[in-house]
Amino acid sequence: MTRVRNRLRELRRMHHLTQQELAEVADFSQNFLQQIEAGRKKEIWLSTVERLAKAFSLEVHEFLAPQCPGNTKLSRKKVSSRVHKGTVKR
């Protein structure tokens, strides 16, 4: 579980994605991804890991490898969030 959480965060940051943007690319809710990254999800199904890997154009074994793959790309175009546009309401 820790490897999934750490790899998800590592790849998300490598691609300069917010959790919201990754949620849109991977077709998950932002809340679900927050729970994974925060370690609040105690069990993750293989189908979830497959979808996360697919979001970065990876196979599951590449996603779970000890070293983070450096040649990843997003499977879908990201939609910029308000955070990146600088239009967050305060």
C-alpha positions as a LaTeX table, in Angstrom:
\begin{tabular}{lrrr}
\hline
Residue & $x$ (\AA) & $y$ (\AA) & $z$ (\AA) \\
\hline
Met1 & 0.00 & 0.00 & 0.00 \\
Thr2 & 2.82 & 2.38 & 0.85 \\
Arg3 & 4.42 & 1.86 & $-2.54$ \\
Val4 & 1.17 & 2.72 & $-4.34$ \\
Arg5 & 0.73 & 5.85 & $-2.23$ \\
Asn6 & 4.32 & 7.01 & $-2.71$ \\
Arg7 & 4.42 & 6.20 & $-6.42$ \\
Leu8 & 1.14 & 7.97 & $-7.04$ \\
Arg9 & 2.40 & 11.13 & $-5.35$ \\
Glu10 & 5.78 & 10.88 & $-7.09$ \\
Leu11 & 4.28 & 10.53 & $-10.57$ \\
Arg12 & 1.68 & 13.21 & $-9.93$ \\
Arg13 & 4.37 & 15.67 & $-8.89$ \\
Met14 & 6.65 & 14.62 & $-11.76$ \\
His15 & 3.88 & 15.63 & $-14.16$ \\
His16 & 3.10 & 18.83 & $-12.20$ \\
Leu17 & $-0.48$ & 17.72 & $-11.54$ \\
Thr18 & $-2.77$ & 18.72 & $-8.74$ \\
Gln19 & $-4.87$ & 15.97 & $-7.22$ \\
Gln20 & $-7.85$ & 17.46 & $-9.03$ \\
Glu21 & $-6.10$ & 17.27 & $-12.41$ \\
Leu22 & $-4.96$ & 13.69 & $-11.83$ \\
Ala23 & $-8.49$ & 12.75 & $-10.77$ \\
Glu24 & $-9.75$ & 13.96 & $-14.14$ \\
Val25 & $-7.00$ & 12.17 & $-16.09$ \\
Ala26 & $-7.40$ & 8.90 & $-14.17$ \\
Asp27 & $-11.21$ & 9.12 & $-13.90$ \\
Phe28 & $-11.28$ & 8.95 & $-10.10$ \\
Ser29 & $-12.71$ & 11.38 & $-7.59$ \\
Gln30 & $-10.29$ & 13.84 & $-6.05$ \\
Asn31 & $-11.39$ & 12.65 & $-2.61$ \\
Phe32 & $-10.45$ & 9.05 & $-3.47$ \\
Leu33 & $-6.96$ & 10.08 & $-4.58$ \\
Gln34 & $-6.55$ & 12.21 & $-1.44$ \\
Gln35 & $-7.40$ & 9.17 & 0.68 \\
Ile36 & $-4.79$ & 7.06 & $-1.12$ \\
Glu37 & $-2.04$ & 9.67 & $-0.84$ \\
Ala38 & $-2.84$ & 10.35 & 2.82 \\
Gly39 & $-2.71$ & 6.64 & 3.63 \\
Arg40 & $-6.35$ & 6.49 & 4.71 \\
Lys41 & $-7.17$ & 3.77 & 2.18 \\
Lys42 & $-6.11$ & 0.51 & 3.82 \\
Glu43 & $-6.91$ & $-1.72$ & 0.85 \\
Ile44 & $-6.64$ & $-0.96$ & $-2.85$ \\
Trp45 & $-7.99$ & $-3.28$ & $-5.50$ \\
Leu46 & $-5.81$ & $-4.44$ & $-8.36$ \\
Ser47 & $-8.22$ & $-2.78$ & $-10.80$ \\
Thr48 & $-7.53$ & 0.54 & $-9.07$ \\
Val49 & $-3.76$ & 0.09 & $-9.45$ \\
Glu50 & $-4.32$ & $-0.82$ & $-13.11$ \\
Arg51 & $-6.26$ & 2.41 & $-13.68$ \\
Leu52 & $-3.64$ & 4.49 & $-11.88$ \\
Ala53 & $-0.86$ & 2.91 & $-13.94$ \\
Lys54 & $-2.83$ & 3.43 & $-17.14$ \\
Ala55 & $-3.23$ & 7.14 & $-16.35$ \\
Phe56 & 0.56 & 7.42 & $-16.69$ \\
Ser57 & 0.75 & 5.01 & $-19.67$ \\
Leu58 & 2.38 & 2.34 & $-17.52$ \\
Glu59 & 1.87 & $-1.35$ & $-16.92$ \\
Val60 & 1.17 & $-2.39$ & $-13.33$ \\
His61 & 4.63 & $-3.93$ & $-12.91$ \\
Glu62 & 6.20 & $-0.63$ & $-14.03$ \\
Phe63 & 4.01 & 1.37 & $-11.65$ \\
Leu64 & 4.99 & $-0.90$ & $-8.74$ \\
Ala65 & 8.70 & $-1.24$ & $-9.65$ \\
Pro66 & 11.24 & $-0.26$ & $-6.98$ \\
Gln67 & 12.50 & 2.66 & $-9.11$ \\
Cys68 & 10.11 & 5.24 & $-10.49$ \\
Pro69 & 9.90 & 4.99 & $-14.29$ \\
Gly70 & 11.26 & 8.13 & $-15.88$ \\
Asn71 & 9.59 & 7.79 & $-19.27$ \\
Thr72 & 5.96 & 8.26 & $-18.32$ \\
Lys73 & 3.35 & 10.26 & $-20.13$ \\
Leu74 & $-0.26$ & 11.01 & $-19.39$ \\
Ser75 & $-2.80$ & 8.81 & $-21.10$ \\
Arg76 & $-5.19$ & 11.75 & $-21.49$ \\
Lys77 & $-4.69$ & 15.47 & $-21.76$ \\
Lys78 & $-4.87$ & 17.21 & $-18.42$ \\
Val79 & $-7.35$ & 19.96 & $-17.80$ \\
Ser80 & $-5.69$ & 22.80 & $-15.91$ \\
Ser81 & $-7.13$ & 23.44 & $-12.51$ \\
Arg82 & $-7.83$ & 26.83 & $-10.99$ \\
Val83 & $-4.75$ & 26.36 & $-8.82$ \\
His84 & $-2.47$ & 26.42 & $-11.85$ \\
Lys85 & $-4.39$ & 29.26 & $-13.45$ \\
Gly86 & $-4.00$ & 31.37 & $-10.33$ \\
Thr87 & $-7.74$ & 31.97 & $-9.98$ \\
Val88 & $-8.31$ & 30.32 & $-6.62$ \\
Lys89 & $-10.88$ & 32.18 & $-4.55$ \\
Arg90 & $-9.71$ & 33.07 & $-1.07$ \\
\hline
\end{tabular}
